Amino acid sequence: MLARLLATFAFVETGEMVERLRRAMRDYAVVVLTAALGLAFLLLGAFIAAARRYGAIEASIGFGVGFLLIAGIVLVYHKVSSRRRQRRAERRRSTEVKSIAGVAAVTALPLLLRGGLGVKALILPLLGLAALAVLREQGMLGGDDDEDVPGD
C-alpha cells in the first residue's frame, strides 16, 4: 500500500516536472526568437544608417569585415578554452586513476600480507616503482608535458 502510494506520488511529481520543463522550454524559445528578431532589426537599422553615411557598398564591406572579425575572435577563444578544459580533464583523470590505484593497493595489502608470500609479494612492485622513479628523474621516461602551462 505504501509502495503504491509512493509510486503514485513519484509519477505525479514527475509528470508535473515534465510539464514545467515543457512550459519553460516554450517560453525560452519565444524569448530567444524575439531577442534574435530585435537584434536583427537593430543591425538592419545600423546598416541603413551606415549605408546613408558611407554608401551601400562601403557599409556592407564594413559590416562583413566586422562580423568576420567577431567570428575569428570567437573561434580563437573556443580553441584556447577547449585545450584548457581538455588538459584539466586529463589531469583530473590522472588524479582519479592514481587515487583508485592507491585505494586498491591499500585494500589488497592485508590479503598480500596474509597469503603465503607475505612481504615478499610487496618487494617486486616496490622495486618497479623505485625503477620508474629513477627513470623519470634521469629524464629517460617522459613525464607530464603540461606542467609548464601558466594559469591552469
Secondary structure as the mmCIF struct_conf table of DSSP 4:
data_model
#
loop_
_struct_conf.conf_type_id
_struct_conf.id
_struct_conf.beg_label_comp_id
_struct_conf.beg_label_asym_id
_struct_conf.beg_label_seq_id
_struct_conf.end_label_comp_id
_struct_conf.end_label_asym_id
_struct_conf.end_label_seq_id
HELX_RH_AL_P HELX_RH_AL_P1 LEU A 2 TYR A 54
HELX_RH_AL_P HELX_RH_AL_P2 ALA A 56 ARG A 114
BEND BEND1 GLY A 115 LEU A 117
TURN_TY1_P TURN_TY1_P1 GLY A 118 VAL A 119
HELX_RH_AL_P HELX_RH_AL_P3 LYS A 120 GLN A 138
TURN_TY1_P TURN_TY1_P2 GLY A 139 GLY A 139
BEND BEND2 MET A 140 LEU A 141
TURN_TY1_P TURN_TY1_P3 ASP A 145 ASP A 148
TURN_TY1_P TURN_TY1_P4 PRO A 150 GLY A 151
#
